[in-house]
């Protein structure tokens, strides 16, 4: 063992009260499996018995309790492969997007999972760019199984909102099939106070806000997998219907708040969406550890939003309809197994399209008058092709090298008021050097270039009536490019101890921010280059020496950023980059009582957004939570959880300037909003 490993292992042993000795990946699981030590090696293995004290019902529950692992749905970069999440199932990536991994994991009962393998090195061709990947190995002999849950959430407004889910999996005619039905309603009761001040900081107006909102959501998810054409075919289907409705009322006072408001304002807002996603992948082994995989994915969505603002002497009405479509095809050829050279070759083609229409009108006493915004009626489409090659080379017994190159070519076409077409091409290299000085410790040095995914909604006009902010659409948007370099240390020990430290620095080219169009409207556009750097830490610390059965989990990050502001010419932060984020959980398992309890904490967070004539700073206050869960009720797992214990504060400050942020301050708007606690009772049962 190296000096570094000895140092880390010594600290771990002091914290956990264990020796640090543990079985390796192939060792048998001890008889007292509920307290078994998780095997460790280049790829740490956590058998199903490791999770028993956590009383998991689904594979999602198990991953949420895997030491040092943080579930990632995927990043907002271009390409189905580059945006992969960090979960594999039997070595294969689920063919889903947009939150689908969580749904897939929720449909897999905990009884079907044999073990969880964490891929720390170069064994994750299906999830390129991820530094830590969880591979769920399912039991081959698992019979039919399912889960059902009902959650009742009591919010601060006194209402109770239900969340019901049921899923079942079994083999049907030789095909492993599972299905999930879900229905829930989420409520968002909030209260806020707005303080408006002039350039001399004198209070000119006070607004007291009351919001009542609810969001019913319905979903159907289905997947099936079986042998076909000498390989294995997996099909995933997701259907969703979501809606959101809110009513916001304002009492408006001239100057300070008084007994009787001087005016009132109401905003009625509604949105609805329907979505469908069909994904399929076919994998076939070709011999000599070579395999090929064909992926096809199609997504179709429809969004409709409408709001109506009314106050004495004024009315503003807007309605927007958006229809995004995405089609992706991907072919890969990969060599797996224990080989000194393991290449991967592939190609990907994609088609994206968005049609958007915005109707916006104002009434100042003479009737509704349409207001024209740039690209209010827009159709955006993109054709994209990418070829890539990756190679993993074992340089020595404990050292490996990963290298890759992708070439992307695309054409973006905008039709409508500001028709345009642009052709783009990018090279996306990557490289990583992985050193495992011991079975417990691994060091990774890596660099990777990615291209951010464009949000086609930014090509179209939009309106935020609450803030009085119309935005034009920009038909000449180009994606930002990001080059990221990192050094990551991953160490594991004892009864589920884990620590991952990562230092990183990334360079942004062609960063997007807010600019003025030639028409004088504000819109998203390219504002220049930027740098961002920071340190992240994820850790799971067993507290056996202090409290038997307890552990502390922490996820923390410190970030800094810098760019030259195109409006003021001065250095500033990047938009919406949090300087600090911390979440923590203390959990105590009581096996004798078949129960557990825990406390959660989220530190306060803040960031800035820079518009052309406004600087907005938001701050979300710290939040505490807690839970108690038990299986003492036969056949059920019962959980009582409290979120935002004692309430949570949300603060926002808008500072205005004329004619731009380089000009003279003209006033400010301060908002203080508070959200009350929510209490949720959940009953879950394995079927």
C-alpha positions in Angstrom: 0.0 0.0 0.0 1.3 3.5 -0.9 1.9 6.2 1.7 -1.2 8.0 0.4 -3.3 5.0 0.8 -2.0 4.4 4.3 -2.8 8.0 5.3 -6.3 7.8 4.0 -7.0 4.4 5.4 -5.7 5.5 8.8 -8.0 8.4 8.9 -10.9 6.2 7.8 -10.2 3.6 10.5 -10.2 6.3 13.2 -13.5 7.6 12.0 -15.2 4.2 11.6 -13.6 2.3 14.3 -12.7 -0.5 11.9 -9.4 -1.9 10.7 -9.9 -1.2 7.1 -9.5 -4.9 6.1 -12.2 -6.1 3.8 -13.0 -8.8 1.4 -12.2 -8.3 -2.3 -14.5 -8.4 -5.3 -14.7 -12.2 -5.7 -14.8 -13.1 -2.0 -18.0 -14.8 -0.5 -20.4 -12.6 1.4 -20.3 -13.1 5.2 -23.2 -14.8 6.9 -24.0 -11.6 8.8 -24.7 -10.0 5.5 -26.8 -7.1 6.9 -23.5 -5.7 8.2 -21.2 -7.0 5.5 -18.3 -5.0 4.5 -18.5 -3.8 0.9 -15.9 -5.5 -1.3 -13.4 -3.1 -2.7 -11.0 -3.2 -5.6 -10.4 -1.2 -8.8 -14.2 -1.5 -9.3 -15.8 -1.6 -5.8 -18.7 -4.0 -5.4 -21.6 -3.6 -3.0 -23.7 -6.8 -2.8 -27.5 -6.6 -2.2 -27.0 -7.6 1.5 -25.0 -4.4 2.0 -28.2 -2.4 1.6 -30.5 -4.3 3.9 -30.1 -1.9 6.9 -31.5 0.8 4.6 -34.6 -1.1 3.8 -34.6 -0.4 0.1 -37.7 -1.0 -2.0 -36.3 -0.1 -5.4 -33.0 0.0 -7.3 -33.2 3.8 -6.9 -33.3 3.5 -3.1 -30.1 1.4 -3.3 -28.2 3.8 -5.5 -29.2 6.7 -3.2 -27.5 4.7 -0.4 -24.4 3.7 -2.3 -21.3 5.3 -0.6 -19.8 8.2 -2.4 -22.1 7.9 -5.4 -24.3 10.8 -6.7 -26.9 9.9 -9.3 -26.6 12.0 -12.5 -29.3 12.0 -15.1 -26.9 13.4 -17.7 -25.4 16.7 -18.8 -26.6 19.3 -21.2 -24.1 18.6 -23.9 -24.7 17.7 -27.5 -24.9 14.1 -28.4 -26.7 11.1 -26.9 -23.4 9.5 -25.9 -21.8 12.6 -24.5 -24.9 13.4 -22.4 -25.0 10.0 -20.8 -26.0 9.6 -17.2 -23.9 7.6 -14.8 -26.0 4.4 -14.5 -25.7 1.1 -16.4 -28.0 -1.9 -16.0 -26.1 -5.2 -16.7 -23.5 -3.1 -18.4 -25.9 -1.3 -20.8 -27.0 2.2 -20.7 -30.9 2.7 -20.6 -32.1 4.2 -23.8 -33.9 7.1 -22.2 -33.5 10.9 -21.8 -34.8 13.7 -19.7 -35.1 12.2 -16.2 -35.8 8.7 -17.6 -33.0 7.0 -15.6 -34.8 7.8 -12.3 -38.0 6.2 -13.6 -36.2 3.1 -14.9 -34.5 2.6 -11.5 -37.8 3.1 -9.7 -39.3 0.3 -11.7 -36.7 -2.2 -10.6 -37.4 -3.8 -7.3 -34.6 -4.1 -4.8 -35.1 -7.9 -4.7 -34.0 -8.1 -8.4 -30.6 -6.5 -7.8 -27.8 -8.9 -7.1 -25.0 -6.2 -6.6 -23.9 -2.7 -7.5 -20.5 -2.3 -9.1 -18.9 1.2 -9.2 -16.8 1.7 -12.3 -14.0 4.0 -11.3 -11.6 3.4 -14.1 -12.0 2.8 -17.8 -14.8 0.3 -18.0 -17.6 2.6 -18.8 -17.7 2.9 -22.6 -21.5 3.3 -22.3 -21.1 6.5 -20.2 -18.2 8.4 -21.7 -17.0 11.4 -19.7 -18.4 10.2 -16.3 -15.9 9.8 -13.6 -17.9 7.3 -11.5 -20.5 5.0 -13.0 -22.9 2.6 -11.2 -23.5 -0.7 -12.9 -26.5 -2.6 -11.6 -26.2 -6.4 -11.9 -29.6 -8.0 -11.8 -30.4 -11.5 -10.7 -30.8 -13.9 -13.6 -33.3 -16.0 -11.7 -35.5 -13.2 -10.4 -39.2 -13.9 -10.7 -42.1 -11.5 -10.9 -41.7 -8.5 -8.6 -43.1 -5.0 -8.2 -43.6 -2.0 -5.9 -46.5 0.1 -4.9 -46.3 3.4 -2.9 -48.7 6.1 -1.8 -47.4 9.4 -0.4 -49.5 12.1 1.2 -47.9 15.5 1.5 -49.3 18.1 3.8 -48.2 21.6 2.8 -48.3 24.9 4.6 -51.6 25.9 3.1 -53.3 23.0 4.9 -53.9 20.9 1.8 -52.9 17.3 1.3 -51.4 16.2 -2.0 -51.2 12.6 -3.1 -48.5 10.8 -5.0 -49.3 7.2 -6.1 -47.1 4.8 -8.0 -47.3 1.2 -8.9 -44.8 -0.9 -10.9 -44.5 -4.6 -11.7 -41.9 -6.7 -13.6 -42.0 -10.3 -14.8 -40.9 -12.4 -17.7 -43.6 -12.6 -20.4 -43.1 -15.1 -23.3 -39.4 -15.0 -22.6 -39.2 -11.2 -22.5 -38.4 -9.4 -19.2 -41.1 -6.7 -19.0 -41.9 -4.1 -16.5 -44.5 -1.3 -16.3 -45.1 1.7 -14.1 -48.1 3.9 -13.6 -47.8 7.1 -11.6 -50.1 10.0 -10.7 -49.3 12.9 -8.3 -50.2 16.4 -7.4 -47.7 18.9 -6.1 -48.7 22.1 -4.4 -46.6 25.3 -4.1 -48.1 27.8 -1.6 -45.9 30.8 -1.0 -46.1 34.3 0.3 -43.7 37.2 -0.5 -43.2 40.9 -0.1 -41.7 43.2 -2.8 -40.1 46.5 -2.0 -39.5 48.9 -4.9 -37.0 51.8 -4.4 -35.9 54.6 -6.6 -32.3 55.7 -7.5 -32.0 57.4 -4.1 -33.1 54.2 -2.3 -36.4 55.7 -1.2 -39.2 53.3 -0.9 -41.8 54.0 -3.7 -44.0 51.0 -3.6 -44.7 47.8 -1.6 -46.4 44.7 -3.0 -47.6 41.8 -0.9 -47.9 38.6 -2.9 -49.9 35.4 -2.4 -49.4 32.4 -4.7 -51.6 29.3 -4.8 -50.4 26.7 -7.3 -50.7 23.0 -8.0 -49.3 20.7 -10.6 -51.0 17.4 -11.4 -48.8 14.9 -13.3 -49.5 11.5 -14.8 -47.1 9.0 -16.3 -46.9 5.6 -18.0 -43.5 3.9 -18.4 -43.0 0.5 -20.1 -39.9 -1.5 -21.0 -39.3 -5.0 -22.3 -36.1 -6.9 -23.2 -35.5 -10.2 -24.9 -33.5 -12.1 -27.5 -33.9 -11.1 -31.1 -31.8 -11.6 -34.2 -28.9 -13.2 -32.3 -28.7 -10.3 -29.9 -30.8 -8.6 -27.2 -33.4 -6.0 -27.9 -34.6 -3.6 -25.3 -37.5 -1.2 -25.8 -38.5 1.7 -23.5 -41.7 3.7 -23.8 -42.6 6.8 -21.7 -45.8 8.8 -21.9 -46.5 11.8 -19.7 -49.1 14.5 -19.1 -48.3 17.4 -16.9 -50.1 20.6 -16.0 -49.5 23.6 -13.8 -51.9 26.3 -12.7 -51.3 29.2 -10.4 -53.1 32.2 -9.1 -51.1 35.1 -7.9 -52.6 38.0 -6.0 -50.9 41.3 -5.1 -51.9 44.0 -2.7 -50.1 47.1 -3.9 -49.2 50.1 -1.6 -47.8 53.5 -2.5 -44.7 53.6 -0.3 -44.9 51.6 2.9 -47.5 48.9 3.6 -50.7 50.3 5.0 -54.0 48.9 6.2 -55.7 49.3 2.9 -54.0 48.6 -0.5 -53.9 51.4 -3.0 -54.2 48.9 -5.9 -54.5 45.2 -6.6 -53.1 43.0 -9.3 -53.8 39.4 -10.3 -51.9 37.0 -12.6 -53.6 33.8 -13.7 -51.1 31.3 -15.2 -51.6 27.9 -16.8 -49.4 25.5 -18.6 -49.9 22.0 -19.9 -47.6 19.5 -21.6 -47.8 16.1 -23.2 -44.8 14.0 -24.0 -44.0 10.7 -25.6 -40.6 8.9 -25.8 -39.8 5.7 -27.5 -36.3 4.2 -27.3 -34.9 0.9 -28.5 -31.4 -0.6 -28.4 -30.2 -3.9 -29.9 -26.9 -5.4 -28.7 -25.1 -8.4 -30.2 -21.9 -10.1 -29.2 -19.7 -10.8 -32.2 -17.0 -13.0 -30.6 -13.6 -12.3 -29.2 -15.2 -9.8 -26.8 -16.4 -7.6 -29.6 -20.0 -6.4 -29.5 -22.2 -4.0 -31.5 -25.0 -1.8 -30.4 -27.7 0.0 -32.3 -29.7 2.7 -30.6 -32.8 4.6 -31.8 -34.7 7.2 -29.8 -37.6 9.4 -30.6 -39.2 12.1 -28.5 -42.3 14.2 -29.2 -43.6 16.9 -26.9 -46.2 19.7 -26.8 -46.2 22.7 -24.4 -48.9 25.3 -24.1 -48.6 28.2 -21.6 -50.9 31.2 -21.1 -51.1 34.0 -18.5 -53.3 37.0 -17.9 -52.2 39.9 -15.8 -54.8 42.4 -14.7 -54.5 45.6 -12.7 -56.4 48.9 -12.7 -55.8 50.6 -16.1 -53.8 47.7 -17.6 -54.0 44.1 -18.8 -51.3 41.9 -20.3 -52.2 38.6 -22.0 -49.8 36.1 -23.5 -50.1 32.6 -25.0 -47.3 30.4 -26.3 -47.4 27.0 -28.0 -44.2 24.9 -28.5 -43.8 21.5 -30.3 -40.3 20.0 -29.9 -39.3 16.8 -31.8 -36.0 14.8 -31.5 -34.9 11.7 -33.4 -31.5 10.0 -32.6 -29.8 7.0 -34.2 -26.5 5.7 -32.8 -24.3 2.7 -33.8 -21.2 1.5 -31.8 -18.7 -1.3 -32.1 -16.9 -2.0 -28.8 -14.3 -4.5 -27.5 -14.7 -5.4 -23.9 -13.0 -7.8 -21.5 -9.5 -8.0 -20.1 -7.4 -6.7 -23.1 -4.5 -4.3 -23.2 -6.2 -2.4 -26.0 -10.0 -1.9 -25.9 -11.2 0.3 -28.8 -14.7 1.7 -29.5 -15.9 3.1 -32.8 -19.3 4.7 -33.6 -21.4 7.2 -35.3 -24.5 9.2 -34.3 -27.1 11.1 -36.3 -29.8 13.4 -34.9 -32.6 15.6 -36.0 -34.1 18.2 -33.7 -37.0 20.6 -34.5 -39.0 23.1 -32.6 -42.0 25.1 -33.7 -43.0 28.0 -31.5 -45.7 30.7 -31.6 -46.1 33.5 -29.1 -49.1 35.8 -29.0 -48.7 38.8 -26.7 -51.0 41.8 -26.2 -51.5 44.7 -23.9 -54.5 46.8 -23.0 -53.9 50.3 -21.5 -57.5 51.3 -21.8 -58.2 51.2 -25.5 -58.5 47.4 -25.9 -55.9 44.7 -26.4 -53.1 45.7 -28.8 -50.8 43.0 -30.1 -47.1 43.5 -29.3 -44.6 42.3 -31.8 -41.5 40.5 -30.6 -38.6 39.2 -32.7 -39.2 35.6 -33.8 -42.6 35.3 -32.1 -43.5 32.7 -34.8 -40.5 30.5 -35.4 -39.5 27.1 -36.7 -36.0 25.8 -35.8 -34.5 22.6 -37.0 -31.1 21.0 -36.8 -29.5 18.1 -38.6 -26.4 16.7 -36.9 -24.0 13.9 -37.5 -21.1 12.7 -35.4 -18.3 10.1 -35.7 -16.2 9.1 -32.8 -13.5 6.7 -31.7 -12.3 5.9 -28.2 -9.4 3.8 -27.0 -8.5 2.4 -23.6 -4.9 1.2 -23.2 -3.5 -0.6 -20.1 -0.1 0.9 -19.7 0.8 -1.0 -16.6 -0.9 -3.3 -14.1 -2.3 -0.2 -12.2 -2.2 2.4 -14.9 -4.5 2.9 -17.9 -5.0 5.6 -20.5 -8.3 6.6 -22.1 -8.3 8.7 -25.3 -11.0 9.7 -27.6 -11.9 12.0 -30.5 -15.3 13.0 -31.9 -16.0 15.1 -35.0 -19.4 16.8 -35.2 -21.1 18.4 -38.2 -24.5 20.1 -38.1 -26.7 22.6 -39.9 -29.2 24.8 -38.0 -32.1 26.3 -40.0 -34.5 29.0 -38.7 -37.6 29.9 -40.7 -40.0 32.7 -39.8 -39.5 36.4 -39.4 -35.6 36.2 -39.2 -34.8 33.3 -41.4 -31.3 32.0 -41.3 -29.1 29.0 -41.8 -25.7 28.2 -40.4 -23.4 25.2 -40.7 -21.2 24.2 -37.7 -18.4 21.7 -37.1 -16.5 20.8 -33.9 -13.7 18.5 -32.8 -14.2 17.0 -29.3 -11.1 15.3 -28.0 -10.8 13.7 -24.6 -8.0 12.0 -22.6 -7.7 10.5 -19.1 -4.8 8.9 -17.2 -6.1 6.5 -14.4 -3.8 5.3 -11.7 -4.9 2.8 -9.0 -2.1 2.7 -6.4 -4.1 0.3 -4.3 -7.4 -1.6 -4.3 -8.9 1.2 -2.2 -7.6 4.3 -4.0 -7.7 5.7 -7.5 -6.4 8.9 -9.0 -7.7 10.2 -12.3 -6.3 13.1 -14.4 -8.5 14.0 -17.4 -9.3 16.6 -20.0 -12.4 16.7 -22.2 -13.9 19.1 -24.7 -17.7 19.2 -25.1 -20.3 21.4 -26.9 -23.3 22.6 -24.9 -26.7 21.7 -26.1 -28.8 24.6 -27.5 -32.2 25.2 -26.1 -34.3 25.8 -29.2 -36.8 27.8 -27.1 -34.1 30.5 -27.0 -34.5 31.0 -30.8 -38.1 32.0 -30.1 -39.6 35.0 -28.3 -41.0 34.7 -24.7 -42.6 36.8 -22.1 -42.3 36.8 -18.3 -45.2 38.9 -17.1 -44.4 38.5 -13.4 -41.1 40.4 -13.9 -42.3 42.4 -16.9 -39.6 41.0 -19.1 -40.2 40.2 -22.7 -37.4 38.5 -24.6 -36.9 38.4 -28.3 -35.7 35.3 -30.1 -32.2 35.1 -31.6 -32.0 33.2 -34.9 -28.2 33.2 -34.9 -27.5 31.3 -31.7 -24.4 29.0 -31.6 -23.6 26.5 -28.8 -20.8 27.3 -26.3 -17.8 25.1 -26.2 -16.3 23.9 -22.9 -12.8 22.4 -22.2 -12.6 20.9 -18.8 -9.5 19.6 -16.9 -9.7 17.7 -13.6 -7.9 15.7 -11.0 -10.0 13.3 -9.0 -9.1 11.2 -6.0 -11.5 8.3 -5.0 -10.8 6.3 -1.8 -13.0 3.7 -0.1 -12.7 1.8 3.1 -14.4 -0.3 5.8 -18.2 -0.5 6.2 -19.2 1.7 3.4 -16.7 4.6 3.8 -16.0 6.6 0.7 -14.3 9.9 -0.2 -14.0 11.6 -3.6 -12.2 14.8 -4.1 -12.0 16.6 -7.4 -10.3 19.8 -8.5 -11.3 21.2 -11.9 -10.8 24.1 -14.2 -12.8 24.7 -17.4 -12.7 27.2 -20.2 -15.9 28.4 -21.9 -15.7 29.6 -25.5 -18.7 31.5 -27.1 -20.5 31.7 -23.8 -24.2 32.6 -24.0 -25.7 35.5 -22.1 -28.1 38.4 -22.6 -27.5 40.9 -25.4 -29.4 43.5 -27.4 -30.6 42.6 -30.8 -30.4 45.1 -33.7 -34.2 45.7 -33.1 -33.4 46.9 -29.6 -34.9 43.9 -27.9 -33.1 41.8 -25.3 -32.4 38.2 -26.1 -29.9 35.4 -25.5 -26.7 35.6 -27.5 -22.9 35.1 -27.5 -21.2 37.4 -25.0 -17.6 36.1 -25.0 -15.3 33.7 -23.2 -15.1 32.7 -19.5 -13.2 30.5 -17.0 -14.7 28.5 -14.2 -12.8 26.5 -11.5 -13.5 24.8 -8.2 -13.3 21.8 -5.9 -16.0 19.2 -5.2 -16.2 16.6 -2.5 -18.5 13.7 -2.0 -18.1 11.6 1.1 -19.7 8.9 3.2 -18.3 8.6 6.7 -19.3 5.7 8.9 -19.7 6.9 12.6 -19.4 3.5 14.2 -16.9 4.8 16.8 -19.4 7.4 17.9 -22.9 6.0 17.2 -23.3 2.4 16.0 -25.3 2.2 12.8 -24.8 5.8 11.9 -23.2 7.5 8.9 -22.7 11.0 7.6 -23.0 11.8 3.9 -21.8 15.1 2.4 -21.8 16.6 -1.1 -20.1 19.9 -1.3 -18.6 22.2 -3.9 -16.7 25.5 -4.1 -16.8 27.3 -7.4 -15.3 30.5 -8.9 -15.7 32.0 -12.3 -14.5 35.0 -14.3 -15.4 36.7 -17.5 -15.1 40.1 -19.2 -18.6 41.8 -19.1 -19.5 42.9 -22.6 -21.7 45.7 -21.2 -19.4 47.3 -18.6 -16.0 46.0 -19.8 -15.2 44.9 -16.2 -14.6 41.4 -14.8 -17.6 39.6 -13.3 -19.0 36.1 -12.4 -20.7 33.9 -14.9 -24.5 33.8 -14.9 -26.0 31.4 -12.4 -22.8 29.9 -11.1 -23.1 29.1 -7.4 -20.0 30.0 -5.4 -20.9 27.3 -2.8 -23.2 24.4 -2.4 -23.4 21.9 0.5 -25.9 19.1 1.2 -25.5 16.7 4.1 -27.4 13.8 5.7 -26.9 12.1 9.1 -28.6 8.7 9.1 -28.9 6.2 12.0 -30.0 2.6 11.3 -31.6 0.6 14.2 -31.8 -3.0 12.9 -33.2 -4.3 16.2 -36.2 -2.0 15.7 -36.3 -2.4 12.0 -36.2 1.4 11.8 -34.0 4.3 10.8 -34.0 8.0 11.3 -32.1 10.9 9.7 -31.5 14.6 9.4 -30.8 16.4 6.2 -29.3 19.9 5.6 -28.9 22.1 2.5 -26.8 25.2 2.9 -27.9 28.6 1.6 -27.0 29.2 -2.1 -26.8 32.3 -4.2 -25.9 33.4 -7.7 -26.2 36.4 -10.1 -27.8 36.8 -13.5 -26.7 39.8 -15.7 -29.3 41.2 -18.1 -28.3 44.2 -20.3 -29.9 46.8 -18.0 -30.5 44.7 -14.8 -28.5 42.7 -12.3 -30.4 40.0 -10.5 -29.1 38.3 -7.4 -31.1 35.4 -5.9 -30.5 33.6 -2.7 -32.2 30.4 -1.4 -31.9 30.1 2.4 -30.7 27.1 4.2 -33.1 24.2 4.6 -33.4 21.5 7.3 -35.3 18.2 7.0 -35.8 15.0 8.8 -37.3 11.5 8.5 -38.2 8.3 10.3 -38.7 5.1 8.4 -39.7 1.6 9.6 -40.7 -1.8 8.4 -42.3 -2.7 11.7 -45.7 -2.7 10.0 -45.6 -6.1 8.3 -45.3 -5.9 4.6 -44.8 -2.2 4.4 -42.1 0.4 4.6 -43.5 3.5 6.3 -41.7 6.8 6.1 -42.6 10.1 7.8 -40.5 13.0 6.4 -40.4 16.7 7.0 -38.9 19.1 4.4 -38.1 22.8 5.0 -38.4 22.3 8.7 -39.0 25.7 10.3 -39.6 27.1 6.8 -37.3 28.3 4.0 -36.6 31.8 2.9 -36.0 32.9 -0.7 -34.5 36.3 -1.4 -34.1 38.2 -4.7 -32.7 41.6 -5.5 -33.1 43.3 -8.9 -31.0 46.4 -9.6 -31.9 48.5 -12.6 -29.8 50.8 -14.7 -30.2 53.2 -17.7 -29.5 52.9 -20.5 -27.6 49.7 -19.6 -25.6 48.3 -16.6 -22.8 50.6 -17.7 -25.1 53.6 -17.1 -26.8 55.2 -14.1 -28.7 53.2 -11.4 -32.4 53.9 -11.6 -33.8 51.8 -8.8 -34.3 48.4 -7.3 -36.8 45.7 -6.5 -36.3 43.5 -3.4 -38.4 40.3 -2.9 -38.6 38.3 0.3 -40.5 35.0 -0.1 -41.1 32.3 2.4 -42.1 28.7 2.0 -43.5 26.7 4.9 -42.7 23.2 5.9 -44.1 20.1 4.2 -44.9 16.8 6.0 -45.1 13.7 3.9 -46.3 10.2 4.9 -45.3 7.4 2.5 -46.4 3.8 2.5 -44.4 1.5 0.2 -44.9 -2.2 -0.4 -43.0 -4.8 -2.4 -45.3 -6.9 -4.6 
